[in-house]
Amino acid sequence: MNEKTTADLENLRDLIDGVDQQLLHLLRKRLDLVAQVGAVKHSAGVPIYAPQREASMLAKRRAEAQSMNVSPQLIEDILRRLMRESYLNEKDVGFKQVKQDLGHVVVVGGQGKLGQLFTQMLTLSGYKVKSIDKHDWQDANAIFDGAGLVIVTVPINVTCDVIRDKLTQLPPNCILADLTSIKEKPLAAMLAAHKGPVVGLHPMFGPDVGSLAKQVVVVCHGRQPEAYQWLLQQIEIWGARIVEAEAERHDNAMQLVQAMRHFSTFVYGLNLCKEEADIDNLLQFSSPIYRLELAMVGRLFAQDPELYADIIFAQQGSQHAISDYLDNYRDALTMLKSGNRQEFVTQFQRVAKWFGDFAPQFQHESRAMLQSVNDMKTG
């Protein structure tokens, strides 16, 4: 490059640096305003996540970006990233306490990661929380005395035993709840052990989430729902979405949503291990979609094997779903070995028709995730 070109580039880069600094100041201002909104929300008990407001705001900004010849997807990506940051920061303000005359909360298994998360959220909402774990049962009477809510979050394989053996003498009006990923048996055990209010909860997220905004909590009603309605409201204030379901329907869905999916991921990872695949080499040749898939496999094996063993082995019905999956895999492999390309296309079209409008919707949603993966790869 000649001297004039070099000087022109440096001048333009200085101008860009100046714009970037302005953007930083605007971002700081926006975050400060969002923090003020959060404080107002918390004092009024308004949920931190307002889906209609978010959708309306994004639609307006996309339209404005289009009119300025700016990519609508660009402004949406930026705003969604800002909103995620805002949700992470909002919990630092604390949350409105819905039930002020509750008494204290006892988290059975409070030293576990999920127990710690709910302890944190309840404490941020002004509740007094006590924990009881396997070495604390000699103090159980004192810990449970005066409790208004008891939450069970222990390994799935001992949940029903703990409920039956340890939780039969709770205060009459105390709410008994669990956070187990299966619902029929724990809910039945709670109803048999306790005569007061009972509710089954399944947080559809891991304990490593930074915020409950946009997360899902499944609710399976047990007894006296009016007594624990405040708890559901409290969870919504934290930003989560409540989904009500019958226990049997929930467990049937979990056979596909959790057990079969986790088992398939386990087998995929097991196969990579036995093939002694070179992960560094795989990543060098990975498209964003495969990198994301490999990341989801690796994510499983970065977590507690006992937890996933509980999830998979606790659902006996999942064996049928996994067996069906194996049968379909065999059929597809037979199709491949026979070289029946047209049958593959036919089956592909059949599945695409079954997905219907969800297929293009998922394509749109995954595009944003893939862009994030690509940014991470090149960053």
C-alpha positions, 0 to 999 in steps of 0.5 A: 500500500502507498502512503496515502492508502495507509493514511486513509485506512488509519483515519477510517479506523480511528473514526470506527474506534470513535463510533465503538466508544460511543456504542460502549457509552450507549450500551452502559446507558441502556444497561443502567436504564434496564437496571432501573426497570428491574428495580421497579419490576421487583418492587411491584412483583412483576416477572422479569421476563415479559414475552409480549413486550420483548416480541413487540420491541424486537419487531419495531427495531427490526422494522426500523433497521430495515428502513435504515438499510441495516440487517434486521437480524443484526439488530435482533442478535445484538438486542437479544444478547443485551437482554440476556445480560440484563436478565443475568444482572436483574437477579442481583437486585433481588425479587419481590417476596410473594408470601411474607407469612410463610415461615422458613423453607427447608431444602432437602438436599440443599447442598446439591447444585439444584438445591443451591440454585433454589436456595439462592433464588428463595433467599434473593426473594427474602425467604429464610432457607434451611438445608438438610442433607443425609448427615443432618437427620438427627436434627430433623425435628428442629429443622422442620419445626415451623417450616412453611415449605419443604422442597425435596431435591435428592437423587431420583433413585432415593427420592421416594424413599426419602419422602416415605421414610423422612417426611411423614411428620411435617407441619400440617399446613406445610407445602411439600414439593419436589424437583424430580425429573419424573413425577408419577411416583414421587407425587404419589409418595408425597401424597401418601406421606403428607396430608397437607398441600403437595405439588410436583415440580420439574425444572427443565434446566440445569443448575448452571443457568445464570437466570431463570428468565425464559426457562420452563418449570413443569407443575404437576398438581397434587393437593390444595393448589390454592395453598401453593399458588403463591409459589408458582407466582414466585417462580414466574417472578423469577422469569420462568414459564409455568407449564401444567401437566398431569404426572403420567403425561409428563413422564411419557414426554420425558421418555423422549425429551430426556431419557432417549435423547440423553441415552442417544447422546451417551451412545454417540460419545461412547462410539467416538471414544471407542473409535478413538476419534481425534477431537482436535482434528474433528474440530478443524474440519467441522462446520458450525452445525457439527461443532454445535452437535459435538459441543452438546455431546461433550456437554453431557460428559462434563456433568455428573454421571450419577445424575444422568444414570438416574434420569435414564434408568429411573424411567422404565418406559424409556426402554421401549422408546429407545428400543423403537429408536434402535429398530428405526436405526437398523431399518435406516442402516439396511436402506443405506447398505442396499443403496436405496437412495430413493427410499431415503428421499421418500422417508426424508420427505415423510419426516419433513411433512410430519414436522410441518411448519416447525421445520422452517421455524427450527431452521430460523432458530438454529441459524442464530445459534449457529452464528454464535458458534461460528463467532466463538470459533473465529473469535 
